[in-house]
Structure formats: structure tokens, C-alpha cells
Amino acid sequence: MVNSLMDPITVYTTTWCGSCKRLKSQLQREGIPFTEVDVEKNDEAATFVLTANNGALLVPTVKMPDGSALGNPAVSVIKARLAA
């Protein structure tokens, strides 16, 4: 099995979101690689976030390597999901 901690995740954010800034900082501290996408600059990203969160534009939303999404997750939840 490939170490899923090395698989990138996608973090859907905005520039003004405090929770987004906090999660990105925590991911960096934990050494978890991620790609950031600003939902205000990318219509496809906004659509993904709306779909993943039952119509709510909830940020941060994290797309996991398996395609599932987590709305405003704790870094511990992300780590556990990646390790599973």
C-alpha cells in the first residue's frame, strides 16, 4: 500500500477565511502536502464545495485523495483519514 500521507489533498479556501488560514498552517506544521484552490476565483471549485456540503459554500473544504470531502475538518481528522 502506498503511504497516503504523501498523496496531496486539496483545500478549498477563500482569502478572508480565518479557519482556512488556521487549517493550512496546521497542515504545514504536520508536513501534510496540499493544493489550495480559492473558491472565489474558480467556479468549478465553488461548485464542488457546494455539492460536497449540501448547498453550503463551506470553507475550508478538504478533498481527500479518494475523492471524498470534509467540511471544516480538524487536522487530526485529516491525519486519521490519510493514515487509514
C-alpha positions, 0 to 999 in steps of 0.5 A: 500500500502506498503511504497516503500521507504523501498523496496531496489533498486539496483545500478549498479556501477563500482569502478572508477565511480565518479557519482556512488560514488556521487549517493550512498552517496546521497542515504545514506544521504536520508536513501534510502536502496540499493544493489550495484552490480559492473558491472565489476565483474558480467556479468549478471549485465553488461548485464542488464545495457546494455539492460536497456540503449540501448547498453550503459554500463551506470553507475550508473544504478538504478533498481527500485523495479518494475523492471524498470531502470534509467540511471544516475538518480538524487536522487530526481528522485529516491525519486519521483519514490519510493514515487509514 
